[in-house]
């Protein structure tokens, strides 16, 4: 069993320094790793990233993160990434990492992801260059996630987790206005997860959403935005399974 | 009928005084400015404006509520914004 702690949308700034640290210091007692589902800062400035870095440094559990849209607002995602990695976090964008959790090999594939909407109610790659680029960007993020999950499948991980900021499913957006769903996630992420296979998908971004959801392929999805879970983090017990190779469409592993 | 410039037709309020538009632009300011807060909802309920959502600190909540109250002086503003809970969870979810 892999004890997976997760939270997103902590939106840290100098004024919130230290607010999460007391809870994070209990992680080594209740979790094997910590996932951060993006929007770790308010504007994506290096100063805010350093606040997050101090909050997560030396927790005694591996920390794996993706950035959110807030972390990209200041157009310095590389600097934010470097500061978090200096503090010991692995920051994923279109790549995966394998973490050793008490003897179990846990693969985490990550991307910020992007919007576009869900089947039957989504943006199409048509018309103005900006519109086409919007959809293409979302597709590139999903492709990166799929390939990373497939690589983890080939490496025989005990469990695979998809970590995104944007949502792969509409289930976990329940509570948000329907009109903004296309800005909150994309079915392309769920298609990538179901195509490559995963044991759990974790995301943030939708503050007014709902914690629990599932992809069409049966992969459980958890929206861990801090306003949704109402805690510093939540812990999910993921059971190690026999890994299934990539391309098992529609079947959770 | 369209009015291109000049005074609005009698009985039609100028766009600058329309509460819905003012609230929409105020929401943009809260999202894009120093506050950087996209998680707050501003809703017009008659002559009243309701603020809901969860923010990371009491400081953020107070700044947003003060800004909205100042910008919409003359209107009643209800601030139901809550501060995120930073406590440890008391249980785990088993995904068997």
Interface residues (C-beta under 8 A of the other chain):
Chain A: X3 X9 X10 X11 X12 X13 X15 X16 X19 X20 X22 X23 X26 X30 X42 X43 X70 X73 X199 X200 X207 X208 X220 X226 X227 X229 X230 X231 X232 X233 X234 X235 X236 X237 X238 X239
Chain B: X36 X37 X38 X39 X41 X53 X54 X55 X56 X57 X59 X60 X84 X85 X86 X87 X88 X89 X92 X93 X94 X95 X96
